[in-house]
Amino acid sequence: MSWLLSSISVLVLGAFPLLGAQAMPPAEDDDTGSSRQVVSELDPRTKVLDVSTLGSLDRLIDALVDDRVVFVGESHDRYEDHLNQLEIIRGLVERGNQVAVGMEFFQQPFQTQLDAYIAGTLDEEAFLRETEYFERWRFDYRLYRPILRYAREHGIPLIALNVPREITQKVGDGGIDSLSSAERRQIPDEIDRDDADYRAHVEQVFEMHPKDEDASFEHFLEVQLLWDEGMAERAAQWLEANPGKQLVVLAGVGHVQYGRGIPARLQRRVDAPMSIVMNGHQRPLDPEIADYLLYPQPVELPKTGLMGVMLDTETAGAGVAIQGFAQKSGAREAGVETGDRIIEIGDIPIESYADIRIALMDSRPGERLPIQVVRDRLVGGAKQLSFDVTLQ
């Protein structure tokens, strides 16, 4: 058993007994002659945790073997959540299940690239560029890399679940009615708006979001519905095309908790056994929130080295231009200036923001990296310059 497995407790929420109303005896006088308060019944909302239900990740995986779909919710920036996702996938594969992994963080138009990566015809760097990962998701790729590499090594299909960002952005601005007929063909025909609890939850999220004064809750709700219905529909399509196989869905906890997001909408399309697994830290001990809660120890990724620059990712041209610097900047200390265009970091040519993220992905603070820039000059034209930058 790995160190990760030994650091996890699993709580089976379905085993929570509720302490119901119970009759209490009448008040009695104590030795001082005062009366104790009369309590007619206990609060029926009181929950009692039976500690015998705490188990290991191995036992959890045994319980998941016969599910057609396993939802493993995540907080996107918690590395321990992704390591546990990997252990669940690995455990199901080792028990002989034919598994595919559905991913919120890849959008449906990029399914061809996921297939090519698993087939070995697209290397990791090309995969990240061609799926536009850093532009469309932006969370540190290292959080997901162990899962993706394991899938590639074992030939496990990856399923791009999410609807295109272009669609959800347009809906966020103008609602579903603003979509063209061609765009409507890219979204589900059936969208269930009748869940009052779902609407109330989305409204709470909307109120917490920074937004413009003219922001529309109805448009925000339609975006959430498109995400959940779109991912559910894509998952249903895969399940129907692959009878006898199991799908592990990796998505943010907001899309799976209480079953209101993807799970209910998938269950509406496919009648099959499903389970929801989530990290239980800082979440209520509510038997409705999930089927299983995990309690892992926090795990941090090593910090990535930073050049301390602000980048212009919109302006076209050779390399990526520098707009400014952080208060503490190794690039500025090395002699780099605002307006310089980065064309190489180490031995990686730089043409886009993704190239910079890839070049720095496994760097560390304190490491010195050579960079090449092009500097435009008033006299003599552009000049290529080299600097050794100490990463922060």
C-alpha positions in Angstrom: 0.0 0.0 0.0 1.3 3.4 -0.9 2.0 6.2 1.5 -1.0 8.0 0.0 -3.4 5.2 0.7 -2.3 4.9 4.3 -3.1 8.6 4.9 -6.8 8.4 3.9 -9.9 7.6 5.8 -13.1 6.9 3.9 -16.5 7.7 5.3 -19.5 5.9 3.9 -22.3 8.4 4.2 -25.1 6.0 3.5 -24.4 4.5 6.9 -25.3 7.6 9.0 -28.1 6.7 11.4 -30.3 9.7 12.3 -31.2 10.2 15.9 -34.9 10.6 15.8 -37.4 12.1 18.2 -37.4 10.4 21.5 -39.7 10.9 24.5 -38.0 12.2 27.6 -38.9 11.7 31.2 -40.5 14.5 33.1 -38.4 17.0 35.0 -37.0 15.8 38.3 -35.7 17.7 41.3 -32.0 17.4 41.9 -30.3 17.5 45.4 -30.5 21.3 45.5 -34.3 21.3 45.1 -34.1 22.9 41.5 -35.8 21.3 38.6 -34.0 20.2 35.4 -35.4 21.5 32.2 -38.1 19.4 30.6 -37.2 18.3 27.0 -40.0 16.6 25.2 -38.0 15.4 22.2 -34.5 15.5 20.6 -33.8 17.4 17.5 -34.4 15.0 14.6 -31.7 16.7 12.5 -29.0 15.5 14.9 -26.6 13.1 13.1 -24.6 10.4 14.7 -21.4 9.1 13.1 -20.8 5.4 13.5 -17.0 5.2 13.4 -17.2 1.6 12.3 -18.1 2.9 8.8 -14.6 4.5 8.4 -12.6 2.4 6.0 -9.6 2.4 3.6 -9.3 3.4 0.0 -8.9 -0.2 -0.9 -12.3 -1.0 0.7 -13.8 1.9 -1.2 -12.5 0.7 -4.5 -14.0 -2.8 -3.8 -17.3 -1.1 -3.3 -17.1 0.8 -6.6 -16.2 -2.1 -8.8 -19.8 -2.8 -9.8 -20.8 0.8 -10.4 -21.3 1.8 -14.1 -20.3 5.3 -13.3 -18.0 6.7 -10.5 -18.0 10.5 -10.0 -14.9 11.6 -8.2 -15.3 15.3 -7.3 -12.3 17.6 -7.0 -11.2 21.0 -5.8 -9.3 21.9 -8.9 -6.2 23.2 -7.1 -5.9 20.4 -4.4 -3.2 17.9 -5.5 -4.4 15.3 -3.0 -7.8 15.2 -4.7 -6.1 14.3 -8.0 -3.8 11.7 -6.4 -6.9 10.1 -5.0 -8.6 10.2 -8.4 -5.6 8.4 -9.8 -5.7 5.7 -7.0 -9.3 5.0 -7.7 -8.7 4.7 -11.4 -5.7 2.5 -10.8 -7.6 0.3 -8.3 -10.5 -0.3 -10.6 -8.1 -1.2 -13.5 -6.1 -3.6 -11.3 -9.4 -5.3 -10.3 -10.0 -6.0 -14.0 -12.5 -3.3 -14.9 -12.5 -1.8 -18.4 -12.3 1.8 -17.5 -12.5 5.2 -19.3 -12.0 8.6 -17.7 -14.3 11.5 -18.4 -12.8 14.9 -17.8 -14.4 18.2 -17.2 -11.3 20.1 -18.1 -11.1 19.1 -21.7 -13.8 20.4 -24.2 -15.5 18.1 -26.6 -14.0 19.5 -29.9 -10.6 18.2 -28.7 -11.5 14.5 -28.4 -9.3 13.7 -31.4 -6.3 15.1 -29.5 -7.1 13.0 -26.4 -7.3 9.9 -28.6 -4.0 10.7 -30.3 -2.3 11.3 -26.9 -3.5 7.9 -25.6 -2.5 6.2 -28.8 1.0 7.6 -28.5 0.9 9.6 -31.7 0.9 13.0 -29.9 3.5 13.8 -27.3 2.7 15.7 -24.1 3.9 19.1 -25.2 2.0 18.9 -28.5 -1.1 17.6 -26.6 -1.1 20.6 -24.3 -0.7 23.0 -27.2 -3.3 21.4 -29.4 -6.0 21.0 -26.7 -5.3 24.7 -25.8 -5.1 23.5 -22.2 -3.4 26.6 -20.8 -5.8 29.0 -22.5 -9.0 27.0 -21.7 -8.3 25.6 -18.2 -5.1 27.3 -16.8 -4.9 25.2 -13.6 -1.3 23.8 -13.1 -1.1 20.9 -15.5 1.1 19.0 -13.0 -2.0 18.5 -10.9 -3.4 16.2 -13.6 -0.2 14.9 -15.2 0.0 11.6 -13.1 -3.6 10.7 -14.2 -3.0 11.5 -17.9 0.4 9.6 -18.0 -1.2 6.6 -16.3 -4.0 6.6 -18.8 -1.5 6.8 -21.7 0.7 4.0 -20.2 -2.3 1.7 -19.9 -4.3 2.7 -23.0 -7.2 4.0 -20.9 -9.6 6.1 -23.0 -9.9 9.8 -22.1 -13.3 11.4 -22.8 -13.6 15.2 -23.3 -16.8 16.0 -21.5 -17.2 19.8 -21.5 -19.0 21.9 -24.0 -16.9 24.4 -26.0 -15.9 27.6 -24.2 -17.1 29.7 -27.2 -20.6 28.4 -26.6 -20.7 29.1 -22.8 -19.2 32.5 -23.2 -21.9 33.5 -25.7 -24.6 32.1 -23.5 -23.1 34.0 -20.5 -23.5 37.2 -22.5 -26.8 36.7 -24.2 -28.4 33.5 -23.0 -29.2 30.4 -25.0 -31.5 32.4 -27.2 -28.5 34.2 -28.6 -27.0 31.0 -30.1 -27.2 30.4 -33.9 -28.7 27.3 -35.3 -25.3 25.8 -35.8 -24.3 26.6 -32.2 -27.5 25.1 -30.9 -26.6 21.8 -32.5 -23.6 21.7 -30.2 -25.7 21.7 -27.0 -28.1 19.2 -25.6 -31.7 19.2 -26.8 -33.0 18.4 -23.3 -32.2 20.8 -20.5 -33.9 20.3 -17.2 -34.6 23.6 -15.4 -37.1 22.2 -12.8 -34.7 21.4 -9.9 -35.4 24.2 -7.3 -32.5 23.1 -5.2 -30.1 23.3 -8.1 -31.3 26.8 -9.0 -30.9 27.9 -5.3 -27.4 26.6 -5.2 -26.4 28.3 -8.5 -27.9 31.6 -7.2 -25.7 31.4 -4.1 -22.7 30.9 -6.3 -23.8 33.8 -8.5 -24.0 36.1 -5.6 -20.5 35.3 -4.5 -19.0 35.9 -8.0 -17.5 39.2 -8.9 -19.7 40.6 -11.7 -20.7 43.7 -13.7 -23.8 45.6 -12.7 -25.7 44.3 -15.7 -24.8 40.6 -15.1 -27.8 38.3 -15.6 -28.5 35.5 -13.2 -30.6 33.7 -15.8 -27.7 33.7 -18.3 -25.4 32.5 -15.5 -27.8 29.7 -14.7 -28.0 28.7 -18.3 -24.2 28.4 -18.5 -24.2 26.1 -15.4 -27.0 24.0 -17.0 -25.1 23.8 -20.3 -22.0 22.5 -18.5 -23.9 19.9 -16.5 -26.3 18.8 -19.2 -23.5 18.8 -21.8 -21.2 16.7 -19.7 -24.0 14.3 -18.8 -25.0 13.9 -22.5 -21.5 13.2 -23.6 -21.0 10.7 -20.8 -24.3 9.0 -21.8 -23.2 8.8 -25.4 -20.0 7.0 -24.4 -21.8 4.6 -22.0 -24.3 3.7 -24.7 -21.5 3.1 -27.2 -19.5 1.0 -24.7 -21.7 -1.5 -22.9 -20.0 -3.4 -20.1 -17.4 -0.7 -19.5 -17.0 1.7 -16.6 -16.7 5.5 -16.7 -14.9 7.4 -14.0 -15.9 11.1 -14.2 -13.5 13.7 -12.9 -15.2 17.1 -12.3 -15.4 19.9 -9.8 -17.3 19.1 -6.6 -19.9 21.7 -7.6 -20.9 19.6 -10.5 -21.4 16.4 -8.5 -22.3 17.1 -4.9 -25.8 16.2 -3.8 -26.1 14.6 -7.3 -27.8 17.7 -8.7 -25.3 18.5 -11.5 -24.0 15.9 -13.8 -25.1 12.7 -11.8 -28.9 13.4 -11.9 -28.8 14.5 -15.5 -26.8 11.4 -16.5 -29.1 9.2 -14.5 -32.0 10.7 -16.5 -30.4 9.5 -19.7 -28.9 6.2 -18.5 -30.4 4.0 -15.8 -27.2 2.5 -14.2 -25.6 2.2 -10.8 -23.5 5.3 -9.9 -21.6 6.5 -6.9 -20.2 9.9 -5.9 -16.9 10.3 -4.1 -15.6 13.6 -2.7 -13.1 15.1 -0.3 -14.9 15.6 2.9 -12.7 18.3 4.5 -14.7 21.5 5.4 -17.9 19.9 4.0 -21.0 19.0 6.1 -21.5 15.5 7.3 -24.6 15.2 5.2 -25.6 11.8 3.9 -27.1 13.5 0.8 -23.9 15.2 -0.3 -22.1 12.1 -1.6 -21.9 8.4 -1.2 -18.4 8.5 0.1 -16.2 11.2 1.6 -12.4 11.0 1.6 -10.2 12.5 4.3 -6.7 12.7 2.9 -3.7 14.5 4.2 -2.9 17.7 2.2 -0.2 17.2 -0.5 1.5 20.2 -2.1 3.1 20.4 -5.5 6.7 21.8 -5.6 6.6 25.5 -6.4 7.4 26.4 -10.0 10.0 29.0 -10.8 8.7 32.3 -12.0 10.4 35.0 -14.2 8.4 37.8 -12.5 6.9 39.2 -15.7 3.4 40.2 -16.9 2.8 39.0 -20.4 0.8 40.4 -23.4 -1.0 37.3 -24.7 -3.2 39.2 -27.2 -0.8 41.0 -29.5 0.4 38.9 -32.5 4.0 38.8 -33.5 7.2 36.9 -32.9 7.4 35.6 -29.4 5.4 36.8 -26.4 5.8 40.5 -25.3 6.4 41.6 -21.8 4.0 44.3 -20.5 5.5 44.8 -17.1 7.2 43.2 -14.1 6.3 41.9 -10.6 7.7 43.7 -7.6 10.4 41.1 -7.3 11.5 40.0 -10.8 14.5 37.9 -11.8 13.9 38.9 -15.5 14.1 42.7 -14.7 17.2 42.1 -12.5 18.8 40.3 -15.4 18.2 43.3 -17.8 15.0 42.4 -19.5 12.8 45.4 -20.4 9.2 46.2 -20.9 8.3 45.6 -24.6 10.9 42.8 -25.1 9.5 39.8 -26.8 10.5 36.4 -25.4 11.4 34.0 -28.2 13.2 31.2 -26.3 13.4 29.9 -22.7 16.1 27.2 -22.2 15.9 25.2 -25.4 12.2 25.7 -26.0 11.1 28.2 -28.8 8.4 30.6 -27.6 5.5 31.4 -29.8 2.6 31.5 -27.4 1.6 31.7 -23.7 1.4 27.9 -23.7 5.1 27.6 -24.7 6.1 29.7 -21.7 4.0 27.5 -19.3 5.6 24.4 -20.8 9.1 25.8 -20.6 8.7 26.7 -16.9 6.6 23.7 -15.8 9.3 21.8 -14.0 11.5 24.7 -13.1 12.2 25.6 -9.5 12.7 28.9 -7.6 16.4 29.8 -7.6 17.1 28.0 -10.9 18.9 30.1 -13.6 17.5 29.8 -17.1 18.8 31.3 -20.3 16.2 33.3 -22.2 16.3 34.9 -25.6 14.4 38.1 -26.3 13.9 40.4 -29.3 14.1 44.2 -28.5 12.9 46.8 -30.9 15.1 49.9 -31.1 14.5 53.3 -32.5 17.9 53.1 -34.3 19.3 50.0 -35.9 16.1 47.9 -35.9 15.3 44.9 -33.7 18.1 43.1 -31.8 18.2 39.7 -30.3 19.5 39.6 -26.7 20.4 36.8 -24.3 19.9 36.9 -20.5 20.4 34.5 -17.6 17.3 34.8 -15.4 17.2 33.6 -11.8 13.7 32.3 -11.2 11.8 33.5 -8.2 
